[in-house]
Amino acid sequence: MYSVKGKWALITGAARGIGYLTAKFMAEQGCNLILHSRDLKHTEKVLSEAQAFGVEARAVAADLNDLSAVERMLAEIDALGVDVDIVMNNAGLQIAYRTDWCGTPAEDYEVSFRVNTIAPAMICYHFLPKMIRKGTGRILNTTSGIALDVCQAGYSASKAALDKITIDMGSKVEGTDVLINLTDPGWCRTDLGGAGAPNAPESAIPGITVGVFVNDGKSGRYLGAQNFTGMSLEDAVKKAEAEFDSPYGK
């Protein structure tokens, strides 16, 4: 199992919901954290809670809908002078539910793609070459199982595009110790998922992180968190490695 102790992980969308639970879980494993939110005030709570586990933690802020802000955030992270070994692109935006789905405005696509596809891709492209040079690293992009829902077309299309980017990038590092995989918390009762969702946010732990801890050289996998609900981290990793293969063939 990949050891995260003493390594640095960037977690986007770390202030609430699944990102918040992920940050606390990773800190509990001994991982140092760079915690992203739209405003530094939003990460004050999780920052202090992470540090209480005895790890180092820093906070950065950027509106992922502003790609110049994403670039500034990446420069700020570089200035910290630490190696980012792990990237967890958790942040996402579900912009609207369009009952009149034939009236879906172009802005739904524009905003959804900037936040859910382009910003995570920029973050991947920034850190991936460094991981390749170092010979190790983990990238975990959060997708969605949403399907056949024309009322949320911008969101679903942007996540499908993220899937494609992740799988394509993964093909370039397959068989190495740089792993790029997809995760999906499932439909959980968060600000994004809504109060009517069937799953508690806690059900996504440890599965939402399992793509960080797998250590078998395989990328491009869809590791849905609900497949690992109630399992120990060790057992979840064993299940992921045994049952979830790369999509590239032999």
Secondary structure, 3 states (H helix, E strand, C coil): CCCCCCCEEEECCCCCHHHHHHHHHHHHCCCEEEEEECCHHHHHHHHHHHHCCCCCEEEEECCCCCHHHHHHHHHHHHHCCCCEEEEEECCCCCCCCCCCHHHCCHHHHHHHHHHHHHHHHHHHHHHHHHHHHHCCEEEEEECCCCCCCHHHHHHHHHHHHHHHHHHHHHHHHCCCCEEEEEEECCCECCCCCCCCCCECHHHHCCHHHHHHHCCCCCCCCEEEHHHHCCCCHHHHHHHHHHHCCCCCCC
